[in-house]
Amino acid sequence: MKLFDVYPINDIIIEKALGSNVWDDKGTQYLDLYGGHAVISIGHTHPHYVKRLTDQLHKVGFYSNSVKMPLQEQLATMLGKVSGKEDYQLFLCNSGAEANENALKLASFYNGKKKIIAFRKAFHGRTSLAVAATDNPKIVAPVNETDNVVFLPWEDEAALEQAFLQYEVSSVIIEGIQGVGGINVASESFLRKIRTLCDQYNAVFIADSVQCGYGRSGKFYSHDHAGVQADIYSMAKGMGNGFPIGAISIAPKFQPVYGMLGTTFGGNHLACAAALAVLEVIQEEKLIENAAAVGAYLMEQLRTFDKVIEVRGRGLMIGIELPAELAHVRKELLHTHKIFTGEAKPNVIRLLPSLALTKAHADEFLAAFGKELSK
């Protein structure tokens, strides 16, 4: 049997990782400013994280949700405190797509309506309903197609108001900062407009925080910059620092019913241990504050380069738009300077490093980036 070839991959084998660095099988060191799609939130193989998981594995690695698990209750309590959503409820699952799938389903259960408003360039996942709300026809199979999803232009308040007049809207789902779409930041006024219209029409405001949450933006959820509360927050990537876990944080107005949502693996012992370790390190090492400070420094410095068209983002979720003729820079950063970055489209470089990234690491990247732009 061979692998189903669906990923364009770099011919690099990573054998060791620590903090913001990784090493390949030849011993070459790389600076990791991509974190495996924004997954590495507290740094690779953080000692507290490793100990938490190892200790838990020596006790019990897995049992299903048919028994009481104090670790889940501990995680819910701590997540409520760190995120500032202590009166919310937690449903644990395994991935960001699954989190959004459950959020959209729960919204429809709540108000009995079907229409979902999503936005151009959105990416919400690859499961059935999440992919239907993703603006990429190439990954939407015929079986996923539905007329229950309405795509609107990004940041178009008039179109949003018209959609509420035209449809029985169940939910509005929006990334506070679009990741795959090119690091597009939702304005505070637009997020407030969504909140107002959802309140007016009894629709559910779903804050997709899978990539832009968990402190990456300098606040716990990037939507928090708007000063409004969403009804459901979905999260995953940074939640387990590499261990698969996802969740939705659910406002008090939603009433659970047995069987409404369910999962076999979600919230298992190891997943909860990983997630607790992440929150403990985020608090102890003040990583949200670090993301805000180092991210602001990076963006300020990046804006000084003449060839950069635009720098977008918040905290350590940064998009660098370059002219089309400089689309090769990302590959040069990897192969010449040994720095991993991401790509939103050929000429947008995405930076999604650990929230523990240091200013020294930022300077290392800036020096390499400057050399490539000066060629």
N, C-alpha and C positions, 0 to 999 in steps of 0.2 A: 504493500500500500504506500502511496505517496501523499503528500499534503495537497489539499485543494488550493490551487494557486490564485488567491484573491488579493494578496497584499504585494504592492511594489516595495521591496525591502532593500535596505543598505546591506552590503556584503560585509557585515561586522558582527562578530560574536562577542557579546558582553559576558565576561566571566566573573567580574568582581565589581562591587559598587559601594561607595561610602560618601555620605553627605551629598555634595553637588558634583561629585566625580564618579566616572565609571572607567573600567579598564577592559580592554579586549583580550582575546586569547593569546595575543602576542606581547602582552604587557604594556601596550600603548594606553596612555591616560587621556581621557576626554573630559571636557567640562560639559555637564548636562544642563542645558537651559530649556529642555523640553519635557523632562520628567515623565516620559512615556504617556503623552497626551494629558498633561496636567495632573497626573495621578500621584506623583511623589510630592507630598505636601510638607513633610517634616524632614526630608533628606533620606537618602538610601541607607538601609540597614542601621537606623538609629538604635543605639544600644538599649534604650528603654523599650522601644518597640519590639526589638528582638527578644528581650527578656520576657515581656508581657506574653508574647505568642508562645515562646518556649515553655514557660511556666504553665500556661493554659493547656498546651498539648500534652503535658505530663499528667494533667488531671482528666480532662475529657475534651476531645476534639469536636464531636458532633452529637447532637440529638435533635430531633425534630421539634416543631412547635406544639407538640402534644403534651409537653411537660412545662412546668414553670421554670423560667430561666432568670435568676436575679441579675445576671449580666445585662440582659436587655433593659431591665428597669434602671440599672445604674447608668447605662448609656443614655436612655431617654432623659433622665434627670440632669446629667451633665451636659448633654447637647442643648437642653432647654436653657440652662444657665449661660453657657458660652455664647449661644446664638441670640439670647435675649427673648426667646419665645417659650417661656416656662409654662404658659397655659395651653400650649399646643399638644397634640398627640402624635406619637411616632409609629409608623409602619415600616418595618425593615424588609428589604428585598436584596437583590444581588447585583444590580447594574443600573446605570442611568436610564437606559431605554425602558427597563422594567419599572423604574420609579415613575417615569412620565406616563407609561401605559396605565399604571394604577391611579395616577393623579387624574388623568382624563376620564377614566372609568368612574372614579369616585365622584367627580363633578357631575357626571350624567346621572348617577344614582341619586345625588343630592337634589337636583332640580328637575329631573325627568326630561331634560332637553338634549338635543343631539348635535347642534352645530358648534364647531370649534373654530375659533379665530386664531390663525397663526400668521407669521410674517415672512416676507421674501428673505431669502438666504438663511432661513431658520434650519437648524439641525437639532432634532429631538430624540433620535435613536433609530434603531433598525428593526424593532418589533412591529407588529401589525399596525396598531393605531399611531404609535410614535413615529413610524416612518411615513405614514400617510400625512402627518403634520410637518414633515421635513421637506423643504423646498429643493429637492434634487430628484428629478424624474428618473435618473439612471439607477437609483437604488430602490425605487418603488415598483414592486412587481404588480402585474394586473390584479392579483387577488387582494392586494393592499389598497387599491384605488377606491375612493369613496367620495361621495358628494357632501359628506358631513363636515369636511374641512374647507374653510375659506381662507385663502392667502391674501393678505393686504400689504400695501407698500409699507416699508419701514418708516416709522415716525410720521405717518399721515393721519392726523387727528380727524380730519373731515371724513376720510374713508372709514375710519373706525366708527365714528358716530353714525354714518350711513348704514354700516353693516348691522349695527344694533337695531336700527329701524327696519331693516329688510329681513332679518333672520331672528329665529328664536335661539338666542345664543346660550349654549351651555357653559362654555369656558373660553377664556383667552389665555393662551400659553405664550410666554415670551422669555427669552434669555436676557438677563440684565446686561450682559455683554455677549454678543454673538461670537462664538469661537470659530467654527468651521467657516462661517460666513465672512470672516475677515476682521475680527476684533472691532465690531461696531457697537458702540456704547449707547444703550437706550437712555434718552434724556430723562431727567427727573420729571419734567412737565408731562412727558408722554406716559410714564409709569403712573403718575397721579391721575391722568385722564382715564387710563384703564381702570384704576381703582374706583373712580367716580361712576363710570358707566356700568361696571360690574355691580356696584351697590344699587344703582338705579334700576337695573333690569334683572336682578337676582341671578347673575352669572357668576362663575367662579374664576378668580384671578389665580392662575398657576404660574409661579415664578420658577422657571427652569434654571436651577442653580447647580446643575451637574458639573459644569466646567468653571463657571464664574463664582461659585460659592466656596464655602469652607475657608474663608479668610483671604482668598487670593486677591480680591479687589482692594483690600485695606479695611473692609468691613466684613462681617461674617458672611452675609449674602450681599451680592452686588446691588440687588434691588433696594437694600437698606439705605443707599445713598439718597433715594427719593423721599425718605421719611414716611413711607406708607407700608402697611402690612398686607402681604398677599394672603390668600386663603390656604394655598398649598405650596410648599417649597419642595422641589425635588432635588436630590443630591446623590452623589456617588463618587466621582473620580478621586478627589483628595481625601475622602472619608476614611479609607483603610490603608493609605500609603502603599498601595499595591495589592493588598488582600481584597478580593472581590466583595464589595458590599455597596448597597444602595439604600435609599430611604425616601419617604415623604414625611414632611412635618405638616400636620393637619390642624387647622383652626378649631377652636372649641365648638363651633356651631354644627360641626359634622358629628352625627351620631353613629357609632359603629353597630353593625349587626353581624352575628355569627355567620361566616361563610361569604360575606361581602367581598373581602379580599383574602388572599391566601398565598402561601409559599412553603416549599419544602426546606430549602437551604437558607432562606433569608433569616438573618438574625441568629445564626448558629454561634456556638461558643467561641470559636476562633475569630469569626468576623467581629463579634462584639469586643473581644480582647484587643484586636487590632484598632478598632475605632476608638475605644477608650484610651489606648496609648497615644493615638494621634491628638485627641483633645487635651490630654494631660501635657503633652509636649508643647502644643500650641499655647496653652496657658503659661506653663513654666518658663518657656523661652520667649514669650511675647512675640510670636511669629506673625500675628496679624499686623501689629505695629511695624515689625520689620519689613513686611511686604509693602506696606504703605510708604515707608521711608526709602527703601532701596528702589522700589518701583518708580517713585517720583524722581529720584536721582537719575535713573536710567533714561526715563522719558525726557527729562530736561537736557541731558547730554546728547541723546539721539537727535533732538530737534536742532542741534547745532551743525549737523552735517548737511552741506548744500545739496547733495544729490538725493536726499530723502524727501519724498513727496509729502508724506504725512506720518505722524506717530499717533496711534490711537490706543486707548485702553485705560486701565486703572490698576494700581498696585502692580503685582507681578503677573498681569495678563496684558501683554503688550503686542501690538501689531505694527510692523514697520513696512510701509508701502514704498516700494522702489519703482523707478522707471522700468518698463518691460525689458529694456536691453540689459538690465542688471539682475534679471531673474536667476542668473547663475551664482549669485553671491552666497546663497544658502548652501549650495554644494561645496563651494570653496571654504566656507567656514567649517564644514565637517571634515573634508579631506585634507585641507592644507593646515587649518588651525586647530583641528580636533575639538570642535565645539558643536554639540547637538542643538539644533533649533527646529522649529516646525514651519509648516507652510499652510497658508489658507487658500491661496491660489498662486500661480507661478511667481508673482512679484510682490507677495506679502509674506514677510517672515514673522512667525509667531514665537514669542518668548513666553514659556509657561514653566519656569523653574520651580524648585523647592522654595517654600516660603522662608526658608532659612538662608537663602542666598546672601552672600556677603558683598559689601561694597568692593572688596578686592576682586571677587569673581566678576562683578559687573564691569570693573575697569579692564579686566582681562578680555572680556568680550568686546568692549568698546574699542580697545586697541586693535584687535583683529579685524573688527568691522571697518574701522577707519582705514586700515591698510588695503582692504579689498576695494573700498570706494575710491581710493586715491590712485588705483592702477589705470 
